[in-house]
């Protein structure tokens, strides 16, 4: 019971850290890109990952966590896949309208459910599916404003969805099957993610913005916001791997849409972004979907835990039953031997 309560506290802490750090970095990056005119998102992400790796390397040197070697081929492919998915999401945003990009992000949940059902044989109840549907409808109402389709943008969005889903499923699967922690996996894979984005980032950003990141005039305030963004990113990257490892890729995506609702709310209250009744209705529906998803997941997990406990008790009963039977048999044999002996003595 103590281990279970400790695990639940760990999950709550991971969820809180993920929400707080993600909302913080969104606000920081929005100020950096919209207000200060620094548009190089992919290159900035590569810097995030390099700072994350350096921070974890220092932490590992001070024995904050123990490094665990993972198959190099697995880590390399995993890191490159995650790096490519980030680049594709940024390209999808650049080649599509904001509304279609939001639809791309919404499609990640049903696609993840489909992949886990087909390849990992994971079962999702009708209640879970209904709560996810409600969540997606709410976020769509709140954030999707326009849908403009084009061939290149659609292909990039499909590739972004596929790589993001596979990457997040692997984040969960590798941690569980190879018995590595979120910190250990992030430490091993971050250099490869950073490398692929460091090489491709300037090219992607120039394609999207028609500007060169190396020719940009870096003012002190821009540098200060870049440093702040990189510091916050350490917490974002760590909490991402932590949440997916402790829960599931679908739960992480649900959490991502909670962040979307919070960012919309913060944008209205702090930055005075336009806010309509449609935004309010959408956010309320999304929050209802999140609440139902959380309730159904908790209820089903409790049922599963009770089922596991009953199975363990049945196994224990089966293991102890032969011992008891053996003791009784020995006692009965002893009794019958004494009766035979007494009978024999009486006959004599």
Secondary structure by P-SEA (a helix, b strand, c coil): caaaaaaaaaaaaaaaaaaaaaaaaaaaaaaacccccccaaaaaaaaaaaaaaaaaaaaaaaccbbbbbccaaaaaaaaaaaaaaaaaaaaaaaaccaaaaaaaaaaaaaaaaaaaaccccccccaaaaaaaaaaaaaaaaacccbbbbcaaaaaaaaaaaaaaaaaaaaaaaaaacccccaaaaaaacaaaaaaaaaaaaaaaaaaacccccccccccaaaaaaaaaaaaaaaaaaaaaaaaaaaccaaaaaaaaaaaaaaaaaaaaacccccccaaaaaaaaaaaaaaaaaaaaaaaaaaaaaaaaaaaaaaaaaaaaaaaaaaaaaaaaaaaaaaaaaaaaaaac
